[in-house]
Amino acid sequence: MGDPSSSMEAQPSAPSPPTPPPPPTPSLSLVQPSTKKKNKHARVFRVFRNVFRSFPIMTPVCKLPSLPGGILPDGRSVTGSRITGTLFGYRKGRVSLSIQENPKTLPTLVVELAIQTNVLQKEMSLGMVRIALESEKRPDKDKTKLLEEPLWTMYCNGKKSGYGVKREATEEDLNVMEVLKAVSMGAGVLPGKSEAEGPDGEMAYMRACFERVVGSKDSETLYMLSPDGNNGPELSIFFVRIG
């Protein structure tokens, strides 16, 4: 009889199943914003960053803070052009602001703000957030538009927090705007790239309609509006050129 151990030779292990491919990136269907001006002050202006790939939209977890009924804090009604604004970012990453003519158009402006997402969420929970973005005036011969300034000193509720940076929309920014295309307003979370970002890889977002009020060539303000007139927290974003 042969050596019984010869029949116990190790058999080759079965190959491990292949790793499933990542979900495909959705084809971009956002369209160019309109170039038609509504008045001598109104113009299409540009927008924002920082995230991930194609993931399904999660159920919003809270109502988007807003200015109730389109009324300013001093009681004046808001008049101006309306745009779509989105604040988004990883919970422990910096917040980006994206401005679009409407949810179906490409961003016209993207600014990376000098505040972390979790810090902004805490500020929003206090009921009122005022973000001021300041830049220095340029020589008269320099025709740079206010919202085309590349760098801003940022203040949140009166406290200096660093610098906001204007940049071109990245592929990730565009993917986020594509995923949120059906969302006109709301707040929630989108799953992040957990293998890269760890347990805090979820991305939070807040989207709303903003009223854009042009004070002068050196001053513009975005007021977040609520169509149902709720009494939630308020958010205003000021763009100012000083000096």
Secondary structure, 3 states (H helix, E strand, C coil): CCCHHHHHCCCCCCCCCCCCCCCCCCCCCCECCCCCCCCCCCCCCCECCCCCCCCCCCCCCECCCCEECCECCCCCECCCEEEEEEEEEECCCEEEEEEECCCCECEEEEEEEEEEHHHHHHHHHCCEEEEEEEEECCCCCCCCCHHHCCEEEEEECCEEEEEEEECCCCHHHHHHHHHCCCCCCEEEEECCCHHHHHHHCCEEEEEEEEEEEEEECCEEEEEEEECCCCCCCEEEEEEEEEC
